[in-house]
Amino acid sequence: MFLDGILNPDKPNVALDIGSKYVKAVSLKKIGTQIQVADFNIAELPENIEDKISADAAKKENAQINEEFKDKVSLIVKDVLHKTGAGKNVITAINSRYLVNRIVSAMGAPESNEFNSAVQVAMKEQFANYQGDVIRTSHEILKKAEGDLPSTVLIAAAKKEALDFYTDVTAKAGYKLTVIDGVPFALANIFEYINSRDPELASLNNEEKNYILVDIGFNNFNIVGVKNNFPVYFRGTFNFSDRFVIDTIKNNEGLGDADAISRKFELFAKSLDEKEKSAIKDEVLNKYYKNYFYGQTNQLVKEIEDALISMEIPKENLRKISFSGGGSFFPFLLEFVMTKIKGGSDMKLKVEMINPFFQMVARNDAKMKEMAGKLPLFATAAGLALRCL
């Protein structure tokens, strides 16, 4: 998107997701008709990265602090990429907090003067509130023009301060950043891959292929909407986040950050176990869902319902909701969403945690099994890695 073919035309060979809380790397290989997960790794960041990216670099003391933080992050990035061991050319994704995107129509053959002019006019109109010296723009064709119908084009604007941060950190780690994509678009990429290989969806007509992906990150969450098997909706919002989930556990159980995160994964694992589930359900519902968490999860459901309205999809025509990201690992969240969306109806709805390595071949089966409970954290990185093939 933002660097692809502009600054560094070399093809990327490893995907790097520098999230708010974790650094993740994924390397995929094409072997015949199959995709192999060559390796994947994760490491926790010492501080919330988004708080640092927005530091006021105009002030000398903040600029120095920011550089010191970049050094810390670069060491973690270097270690994760070294373990993944796929090469020196990297693709990464900019967080939706620093990204604005719109879907527009453009007439003319792709990349013709007419098409390029239409895209530039759309960008000028849609991003009029942003100064040219603080953003960079890019576009990608989602669907090429057919007959008298225009092309469907995704246009995006990213803050330069964030682009510079990712570029600097990767360079400090000794790697070459060849492509900067956007988190929502990487998520759409892996979502499309998984849905195209899901045998439960294979028999559906395109008109029935209506899905939503919810990725709950540390500071915000992203929603990707698919209508008639085509991505039509991208939204990032701060209405629900993993930070909120962790803070809720901390406040209710008197734990520190690390212990609260461990407790979250522990409760989630128990909620999936038939024997453990009944033992913790009443406690979790009474401690969390009947208090502030209930209102926030209702807000999450409202975001999903608003997405359906925007996509003009009747609720009963939604076939699947997939979740990814750290905040999705809260016990009974999927069950809560399922109940709220269905509302007592008999609609055919599947609600699941995403497996970004669905129907891929693992080079290291033992590692895949060991990390099975945390694979949804790798959705963005896996979506980026597909672009390396």
C-alpha atoms as one frame of an Amber mdcrd trajectory, in Angstrom:
protein
   0.000   0.000   0.000   2.166   2.875   1.256   5.660   1.675   0.348   4.793
  -1.057  -2.137   6.628  -0.277  -5.338   7.280   3.303  -4.232  10.342   3.355
  -1.988  11.374  -0.301  -1.789  10.205  -2.451  -4.689  11.777  -5.675  -3.363
   9.245  -8.383  -2.602   8.763  -8.966   1.152   9.503 -12.406   2.554   8.479
 -12.085   6.198   5.432 -10.453   7.807   5.806  -8.284  10.897   2.878  -7.089
  13.009   3.966  -4.451  15.536   0.837  -4.235  17.626   0.065  -2.135  20.669
   1.018  -4.928  23.065   2.847  -7.598  21.066   5.260  -8.016  18.175   4.393
 -10.944  15.916   6.149 -12.357  12.861   4.949 -14.973  10.364   6.695 -16.678
   7.459   4.698 -18.690   4.916   5.899 -20.786   1.983   4.065 -22.063  -1.076
   4.676 -25.785  -1.599   2.775 -27.010  -4.623  -0.873 -26.221  -3.999  -0.388
 -25.992  -0.243   0.774 -23.207   2.033   3.266 -24.091   4.737   3.619 -22.188
   8.003   7.404 -21.998   7.988   7.540 -20.259  11.367   5.767 -17.771  13.615
   6.852 -15.987  16.793   5.552 -13.494  19.321   7.033 -11.213  22.001   5.504
  -8.722  24.410   6.349  -5.023  24.238   7.516  -3.202  27.390   5.032  -0.350
  26.930   1.971   0.564  24.911   3.412   1.457  21.522   0.641   3.849  20.502
   1.328   6.111  23.455   4.869   6.549  22.133   4.178   7.014  18.440   2.125
  10.115  19.171   4.798  11.704  21.365   5.500  15.323  20.481   8.781  15.040
  18.599   9.021  18.843  18.437  10.099  18.855  22.067  13.661  17.737  22.455
  13.072  15.685  25.600  10.140  13.808  24.031  12.092  13.218  20.843  14.896
  11.663  22.880  12.451   9.468  24.806  10.869   8.394  21.544  14.254   7.411
  20.073  15.076   5.401  23.194  11.762   3.589  22.888  12.447   2.870  19.207
  15.739   1.290  20.265  13.925  -0.956  22.750  11.298  -1.983  20.230  13.886
  -2.588  17.512  15.716  -5.093  19.726  12.468  -7.023  20.255  11.667  -6.826
  16.531  15.163  -8.050  15.664  14.832 -11.031  17.993  11.385 -12.018  16.704
  12.409 -11.687  13.046  15.672 -13.549  13.653  13.761 -16.461  15.198  11.348
 -16.466  12.267  14.361 -16.487   9.933  12.762 -15.822   6.566  14.912 -13.047
   5.096  15.608  -9.332   5.350  12.668  -7.864   3.406   9.712  -7.090   5.659
   6.037  -6.241   5.219   4.184  -4.654   8.126   0.850  -2.935   8.784  -0.050
   0.436  10.212  -2.536   0.467  13.084  -6.034   1.719  12.245  -5.567   4.491
  14.817  -3.289   6.196  12.287  -5.245   5.185   9.206  -8.318   6.577   7.454
  -9.907   4.584   4.646 -12.857   4.868   2.306 -14.302   2.718  -0.471 -15.065
   4.724  -3.622 -15.935   4.163  -7.277 -13.681   5.220 -10.151 -14.408   5.133
 -13.877 -11.870   4.298 -16.534  -9.484   1.423 -17.130  -7.324   0.719 -14.058
  -4.358   3.106 -13.852  -5.507   5.050 -16.933  -5.497   8.863 -16.798  -9.260
   8.873 -16.295  -9.021   6.336 -13.466  -6.091   8.063 -11.738  -7.834  11.428
 -11.957 -11.010   9.971 -10.398  -8.993   8.442  -7.541  -7.149  11.709  -6.878
 -10.414  13.662  -6.797 -11.902  11.125  -4.373  -8.875  11.385  -2.096  -9.017
  15.160  -2.124 -12.696  15.094  -1.180 -12.520  12.341   1.419  -9.322  13.487
   3.124  -9.940  17.236   2.950  -9.614  17.565   6.740  -6.055  16.231   6.713
  -3.059  18.315   5.757  -0.916  16.946   2.962   2.305  17.230   4.934   1.099
  14.952   7.773  -0.356  12.069   5.747   0.519   9.802   2.858  -2.163   8.411
   0.595  -2.481   5.200  -1.345  -5.121   3.147  -3.133  -5.859  -0.425  -4.083
  -8.409  -1.786  -6.545 -10.842  -4.137  -4.847 -12.866  -4.905  -7.960 -11.981
  -3.953 -11.534 -14.448  -2.147 -13.782 -16.790  -4.346 -15.798 -18.637  -2.915
 -18.785 -20.273   0.354 -17.740 -19.674  -0.325 -14.049 -16.809   1.561 -12.340
 -13.969  -0.013 -10.394 -14.388  -0.354  -6.648 -11.353   1.243  -5.052 -10.050
   1.334  -1.509  -8.371   4.674  -0.760  -6.378   5.242   2.405  -4.464   7.966
   4.201  -1.884   7.202   6.881  -0.180   9.530   9.340   3.467  10.087   8.497
   4.509   9.957  12.156   3.371   6.340  12.336   4.876   5.409   8.964   8.167
   6.900  10.077   8.022   4.996  13.378   7.579   1.615  11.675  10.254   2.407
   9.099  12.779   3.566  11.713  12.208   0.610  14.052  12.588  -1.921  11.245
  15.776  -0.235   9.999  17.246  -0.126  13.518  16.587  -3.882  13.732  18.648
  -4.390  10.576  15.790  -5.186   8.208  14.376  -3.535   5.091  10.744  -2.468
   5.171   9.427  -3.052   1.654   5.665  -2.746   2.172   3.492  -0.953   4.728
  -0.096  -2.155   4.540  -3.022  -1.361   6.841  -4.212  -3.623   9.654  -7.854
  -3.733   8.398  -6.698  -4.760   4.917  -4.400  -7.502   6.246  -7.329  -8.810
   8.292  -9.549  -8.806   5.195  -6.836 -10.748   3.373  -6.660 -13.602   5.898
 -10.450 -13.584   6.317 -10.925 -14.068   2.567  -8.363 -16.883   2.550 -10.061
 -18.749   5.419 -13.603 -18.305   4.091 -12.598 -19.564   0.642 -11.358 -22.816
   2.204 -14.089 -23.366   4.777 -16.071 -26.470   3.674 -19.119 -25.272   5.639
 -19.322 -22.204   3.400 -18.464 -23.855   0.092 -22.070 -24.753  -0.765 -23.378
 -21.202  -0.221 -24.259 -18.918  -3.106 -22.377 -15.611  -3.243 -25.536 -13.830
  -2.048 -25.384 -15.919   1.138 -21.713 -15.265   1.859 -22.139 -12.469   4.381
 -19.544 -12.433   7.151 -18.045 -10.162   9.778 -14.579 -10.281  11.324 -14.015
  -8.520  14.657 -10.404  -8.012  15.698 -10.085  -6.732  19.276  -6.674  -5.165
  19.802  -5.183  -3.647  22.931  -6.377  -0.093  22.241  -9.153  -0.498  19.673
 -10.955  -2.986  17.509 -11.453  -3.386  13.787 -14.486  -4.663  11.940 -14.253
  -6.085   8.427 -17.565  -6.724   6.676 -18.019  -9.065   3.714 -21.188  -8.878
   1.610 -21.880 -11.355  -1.174 -18.333 -12.687  -0.715 -16.813  -9.218  -1.250
 -15.215  -6.890   1.352 -17.323  -3.738   1.614 -16.869  -2.460   5.161 -13.790
  -1.411   7.159 -14.085   0.325  10.501 -11.799   0.958  13.441 -13.205   2.140
  16.763 -12.218   2.568  20.404 -15.566   1.383  21.821 -14.113  -1.927  22.974
 -10.529  -3.107  23.492  -8.262  -5.647  25.127  -7.025  -2.882  27.439 -10.559
  -2.624  28.819 -10.775  -6.402  29.296  -7.445  -6.522  31.152  -8.265  -3.480
  33.304 -11.590  -5.066  34.221  -9.827  -8.214  35.424  -7.221  -6.141  37.287
  -9.850  -4.119  39.112 -12.041  -7.088  39.985  -9.295  -9.413  41.132  -6.581
  -7.035  42.338  -3.971  -8.240  39.845  -1.104  -6.590  37.984  -0.905  -6.429
  34.188   0.969  -9.690  33.621  -1.199 -11.683  36.039  -4.395 -10.182  34.590
  -3.366 -11.252  31.084  -2.594 -14.762  32.322  -5.919 -14.840  34.150  -7.740
 -13.833  30.957  -6.267 -16.728  28.988  -6.878 -19.100  31.899 -10.562 -18.178
  32.152 -10.983 -18.398  28.387  -9.463 -21.889  28.257 -11.783 -23.018  31.049
 -14.802 -21.553  29.243 -14.078 -23.896  26.319 -13.746 -26.989  28.499 -17.077
 -28.711  29.117 -16.089 -29.782  32.634 -14.623 -26.420  33.687 -17.203 -24.271
  31.902 -20.094 -24.788  34.279 -17.857 -24.279  37.315 -16.812 -20.733  36.322
 -19.790 -19.467  34.312 -21.874 -18.078  37.181 -18.818 -16.408  38.732 -17.777
 -14.781  35.453 -21.301 -13.628  34.596 -21.892 -12.172  38.062 -18.453 -10.603
  38.410 -18.126  -9.132  34.928 -21.190  -9.254  32.693 -23.633  -7.819  35.249
 -21.409  -4.813  35.823 -19.625  -2.395  33.489 -18.473  -5.148  31.132 -22.077
  -5.834  30.194 -22.504  -2.341  28.798 -19.288  -2.571  26.817 -20.153  -5.928
  25.290 -23.523  -4.491  24.314 -21.608  -1.698  22.576 -19.618  -4.332  20.709
 -22.854  -5.974  19.572 -24.171  -2.572  18.476 -21.059  -2.055  16.321 -21.778
  -5.358  14.598 -25.422  -4.401  14.081 -24.394  -0.974  12.742 -22.041  -2.693
  10.299 -24.914  -4.830   9.013 -27.061  -1.728   8.555 -24.283   0.046   6.670
 -23.756  -3.014   4.447 -27.527  -3.304   3.952 -27.556  -6.908   5.146 -30.591
  -8.125   7.110 -29.422  -9.611  10.394 -30.893 -13.028   9.536 -28.694 -13.175
   6.409 -25.435 -12.983   8.375 -23.761 -16.401   8.294 -20.575 -16.010  10.319
 -18.850 -13.772  12.870 -15.165 -14.456  13.438 -13.066 -13.008  16.243  -9.338
 -12.368  16.521  -6.991 -10.305  18.693  -6.209 -10.366  22.412  -9.527  -8.943
  23.588 -11.416 -11.842  22.017 -10.011 -14.156  24.678 -12.563 -13.205  27.287
 -14.713 -16.079  28.577 -18.205 -16.377  27.103 -17.763 -13.340  24.844 -18.533
 -15.389  21.729 -21.531 -16.967  23.421 -22.749 -13.526  24.525 -22.482 -12.126
  20.992 -24.194 -15.186  19.517 -27.130 -14.830  21.914 -27.503 -11.085  21.353
 -27.306 -11.242  17.559 -29.632 -14.218  17.181 -32.112 -12.819  19.716 -34.032
 -16.071  19.983 -34.318 -16.536  16.214 -33.342 -19.715  14.365 -30.907 -17.928
  12.031 -27.953 -20.004  10.846 -25.094 -18.121  12.474 -21.608 -19.376  13.245
 -19.530 -17.485  15.831 -15.907 -18.550  16.185 -12.361 -17.617  17.052 -10.331
 -17.342  13.876  -7.509 -19.755  13.093  -5.263 -17.786  10.732  -3.392 -20.953
   9.759  -6.564 -22.788   8.745  -5.807 -25.606   6.265  -2.135 -24.660   6.134
   0.617 -27.221   6.704   2.747 -26.716   9.809   6.464 -27.248   9.491   6.628
 -27.569  13.264   3.590 -29.506  14.491   4.714 -29.405  18.120   4.943 -25.605
  18.113   1.563 -25.285  16.393  -0.062 -27.448  19.064   1.715 -25.598  21.876
   0.544 -22.218  20.563  -2.942 -23.408  19.511  -4.667 -21.368  22.214  -3.116
 -18.102  21.024  -3.240 -18.441  17.238  -5.943 -15.735  16.819  -3.283 -13.221
  17.876  -1.523 -13.871  14.546  -4.415 -12.889  12.238  -2.895  -9.617  11.016
   0.590 -11.084  10.572  -0.811 -14.076   8.654  -2.821 -11.757   6.405   0.348
  -9.828   5.641   2.336 -13.016   5.059  -0.084 -14.100   2.319   1.148 -11.095
   0.328   4.663 -12.511   0.447   3.746 -15.604  -1.574
